[in-house]
Amino acid sequence: MTSLKALILEQTRKFHREQEPGDFVPGVTPILSSGAVLDEDDRAAFVEAALDMRIAAGVSARRFERAFAAYYKLRKAHLVNSGSSANLLALTALTSPKLGEARLQPGDEVITVAAGFPTTVNPILQNGLVPVFVDVDLGTYNTTAERVAEAISPRTRAIMIAHTLGNPFPVAEIADLATEHELFLVEDNCDAVGSTYRGQLTGTFGDLTTVSFYPAHHLTAGEGGCVLTNSLELARIVESLRDWGRDCWCEPGTDNTCLKRFDYQLGTLPAGYDHKYVYSHVGYNLKATDTQAALVLSQLRRLPEFVESRRRNFRRLYDGLADLPGLLMPQATPDSDPSWFGFPISVRPEAPFTRQELVARLEDRKIGTRRLFAGNLTRHPAYQGVPCRIVGDLTNSDFVTEHTFWIGVYPGITLEMADFVIDTIRTFVTGRH
């Protein structure tokens, strides 16, 4: 490292320390629902990648992919530009002609939930497939294996479900259903990095799993996401789709990794056509940059700390609010240990106040709130008239739409902040009874 570069990084760290926030002032300092928690090492890693002009995916991207795959004990991880892109790639990979008769075809069904985030469902529609919507339980805000089993039909070929707010759905049972009925399972693990079900990390049960590195999530690259799998066949398809659809698997800047660059005859191309410019999929360019990778690689060392902070803040809120009338408290799915993304609260219909009134009080005190994503997706303008199937009723998804919101547990929330949130909610609720 040159002396000038070392000086810049030293000054970067000093600059970061000077930006540390001041003391918390109740009702004045915003308590965000989510956000990135960055230290001086993160800032220095990001700046160093920029100084080295690593403007495309490079050494940090490869290092992160290896480290993140190792964390999950999976064979392959592919860094992408967002969690939404990760979902698109994971589902699209299952439509690849390289899977032969196992591939998903237009009109095939994919089971999912109605109460969730749009980009878990959008790839189903974008690939000409049919979402099959099932309801969720209140408290866990996840579906059940029984609902999924009821939704399986002769046209069902896959299941794609998210672990809601970091709370695992019963993924072992649903993975067993997938195996029994020869279905693919995609775990949307974007909100649940570090969560476990029956002692096993979520994201390790399905054929493919996805993660988001948006600033709201457990780790951040600014923007970014990842697709992971234990299948080398699926990993190769994901990589091709991410990288323009090309058949070649050479790293950028390298040639002839396969030692047959000019020896292939594929499609109706002339024999020996340059393999670097042969395309086996109708793909995208969804790669991340090395500056993003450098940041999330730096963040990865703090993942255990982040997970414990989220669990600590969740416990603090739960212990402080659990006895309040009129509120439905969140429940961890049995046999799970969530790495919580947020703390969901539902206002019971019989309460002498509404969700809107409680949210207004929190927002007035600078306490950030968020809806449980889209509520019932089937009620949104974008999904009116789309081909879909609904199994059972969506009563609880409708309840979520009307009565549920969540507040933050991310590591930037101190216990002092959590206690202020508790005091605000308790004062409001007890004042209405």
C-alpha positions, 0 to 999 in steps of 0.5 A: 500500500502506498503511503498516500493511499494509507494516509487517505484510508487513515483520514477516512477512518478519522472522518468516520469517527467525526461523523458519529451521532450525538446523544439520543434525544427522545422525541427528537432523534429519529428511531428508524424502522431499519437502516445500515450500521456502518463502522470505520472499517466498512467506510475504509473498505469501500473507499479502498475499492474506489481508490483501486478503481474496482468499478466492475465485479472483481476480487472482492466480489469473488472473496465475498461469494466464497465467504458467504457460501461458506457461511451457509455451507452451500457450494455456490453464491452469486452476487447480484445488484439487488435482492429483487434481481436475486429473486428474478434470477432464482425463479428464472433459473428454473425455466432454463432449457438446460433442465430438460423436462424438469424446467418450468413452462409457461402456465405452470403453477408456483405456490406463494403467499398473498401477504408479502413483498411484490418481488417474491411474486413478480418473477412468477408472473414475469416468467409466464407462470401462475402464482397460487396464493395461500393465506398466513397465520396471524402472529407468525405472519407465515403460511403453514405446510397444511396450506401449501399441501392443500394448494398443490395441483397437477400443474404445481411445479414450484414453491417460492415463499419468504421468511416473513420479517426474519421469522422462518416459515415451517421450511423443513416440512415444506421442503419435505412436501417439495421433495414428495411432490417433485417440486422446486423450492425457492427460499426468499431469505432476504429478511432472515439472514441468521435465522434458524429452523430446527437448528438449521440456517434458513436458506439451506433447505431449498433448491435456491435461496435469495438474500438482499443487501439493501440498507434495510437488511442484515448486511448491506452493500448499499444495493445488492443481493445474492443467489445461493445453491448447493446445485452446481447445475443451478449455479451455472444457470444462475451465473449465465442468466446474471451475465447476459445469458452467455454460455462462457464461465470465464471470469471478467478479464480472463480467457479460455478457462475451459481450454476449448474456447474455439472448439465448440459447435453450439446452436447453428453457429459455425464450428469454433465460434468464440465461446465468450460470445455464445449465449445459452439463455435470454439473460440479463446483466445483473452483476454488482460492482466491486465497491459494493462487494468490498462493503458487504464483505466488510460487513460480513465479519459483524453478522453474529453481532448484528443478529444478536442485536436484532434478537436483543431488541426484539426481546426488549420490545416484547417484554415491554409490550406483551401485557398490553390489551388490544395488541397482538404480539408477534410469535416466533414460528415453533422450532425457530430462532428468528434473526428478526427484521422487524417487530410486527404489531397488530391492533385487534379489531376490538381495541378502543383505538385503530392502527392508524391512530397508534401509528400516528402517535409513533410517527409524531414521536419520531418512531418510524413504522412500516406496513407489513409490506403489501398486505394482501397483494391480490388487492393492489392495482398491479395484480388485478386481472393477472392469472392466478389461483387462490386456495382457501380464503385470504382472511388473515392477509386481509387482516394484515392489510387493515391492522398490522404494522412493524417497528424496528429492531435493527442494530442501530436501535439502542436499548434507550431507544427501545425503552422510549418506544415501549414507553410511547406505546404503553402510554398511548394504549393505557390512556385509551383503556 
